Amino acid sequence: MNVALLKAKIVENGMTIEQFCCSIGMSTTSFWRKLSGKSEFDRTEMSSIAQGLHLTHAEMGRIFFPELVA
């Protein structure tokens, strides 16, 4: 997972992590746990993130599956 790119997309959309988490209905604790690799985003969460940040399929690939896209 490309954490830096995900954080950058949140900032590009004019939100803080807290605001973004609230907008997609996820607790900041869960979000940080997933960013740190202690748990993983499920498909529904990835979809919510993509919709919340208006990500293209290519951007989703670069964020969630960078080793497969590179």
C-alpha positions in Angstrom: 0.0 0.0 0.0 1.2 3.5 -0.9 0.4 5.4 2.3 2.1 8.6 1.2 0.0 8.7 -2.0 -3.3 8.1 -0.1 -2.5 10.9 2.4 -1.6 13.2 -0.5 -4.9 12.5 -2.2 -6.7 13.3 1.1 -4.9 16.7 1.3 -5.5 17.4 -2.4 -9.2 17.0 -1.6 -8.9 19.7 1.1 -9.5 17.4 4.0 -7.7 16.3 7.2 -7.4 12.6 8.0 -10.1 13.1 10.6 -12.5 14.9 8.2 -11.9 12.2 5.6 -12.5 9.4 8.0 -15.8 11.0 9.1 -16.9 11.5 5.5 -16.4 7.8 4.7 -17.8 6.5 8.1 -14.6 5.0 9.4 -13.0 5.7 12.8 -9.6 7.4 12.7 -8.3 4.6 15.0 -9.3 2.0 12.4 -7.9 4.1 9.5 -4.5 4.5 11.2 -4.4 0.8 12.1 -4.9 0.0 8.4 -2.3 2.5 7.3 0.2 1.1 9.6 -0.4 -2.4 8.3 -1.9 -3.9 11.5 -5.0 -4.7 9.5 -6.1 -4.4 5.9 -8.8 -2.4 4.1 -11.6 -4.6 2.8 -13.3 -4.1 -0.6 -16.1 -2.0 0.7 -13.7 0.3 2.5 -11.5 0.7 -0.6 -14.6 1.5 -2.6 -15.6 4.2 0.0 -12.1 5.7 -0.1 -12.1 5.7 -3.9 -15.5 7.4 -4.0 -14.7 9.9 -1.3 -11.5 10.9 -3.0 -12.8 10.6 -6.6 -10.0 8.2 -7.5 -9.6 6.7 -10.9 -9.0 3.0 -11.3 -5.3 3.7 -12.0 -5.0 5.8 -8.8 -6.6 3.0 -6.8 -4.1 0.6 -8.2 -1.2 2.9 -7.3 -2.5 3.3 -3.8 -3.7 -0.1 -2.8 -1.7 -2.4 -5.1 1.6 -0.6 -5.9 3.6 -3.8 -6.2 1.3 -5.1 -8.8 1.1 -1.8 -10.8 4.8 -1.0 -10.9 
